[in-house]
Amino acid sequence: MLEKDLNEIFQRMGLTMIDGGMVSIASVKITPDLFDARIYLSFFQVKDSVGTLNKIQEQAWEIKKELTARVRHQLRSMPQLTFYIDDTLDYVDKMEVLFKEIKKQDDVISPNSSPKNIPEEEG
């Protein structure tokens, strides 16, 4: 619910394109008590993601004001908005590099080995 509204607000406020890069909302997580909304932002080709995050945080009051107007009949109180950098893609890239290194090391250790015989399950 909030993610769709926030995307529309970001587009209207021109926050989807900053410093020649693209900003998108990766996910929105709301605490069970509805006091906090954690908004994870994904940056694509943004030179300074921390600086861009700061620019967005400077406009948090205006974002919250417009979001409150949109969801006032759906929520009793508006959660506090906190913005974070979504580093999921960075994590995925690091994991892929690690897996490639492991595969290279495995190939060096046993280049001509065949898969080990795994006993079939008895059923």
PEHUCOR-V717378 format. One line per field, one symbol per residue. ss: DSSP state (A for helix, B for strand, O for the rest). psi: psi as a letter, one per 40 degrees, with the letter a starting at -180 (. if undefined). burial: # if it has 16 or more other ideal C-beta (glycine too) atoms within 10 Angstrom, else .. A space follows every 50 residues. Layout:
ss->???
psi->???
burial->???
This chain:
ss->OAAAAAAAAAAAOOOOBBOOBBBBBBBBBBOOOOOBBBBBBBBBOOOOAA AAAAAAAAOAAAAAAAAAAAAOOOOOOOOBBBBBBOOAAAAAAAAAAAAA AAAAAAAAAOOOOOOOOOOOOOO
psi->ddddddddddddefeehhfeihhihdihhhideedhhhhhhhhhfhdgdd ddddddddedddddddddddededidihihhhhihhfddddddddddddd dddddddddgdeiiiihhiiih.
burial->.#..##..##....#..#....#.##.#........#.#####..#..#. .##..#......##.##..........##.#.#.##.............. .......................
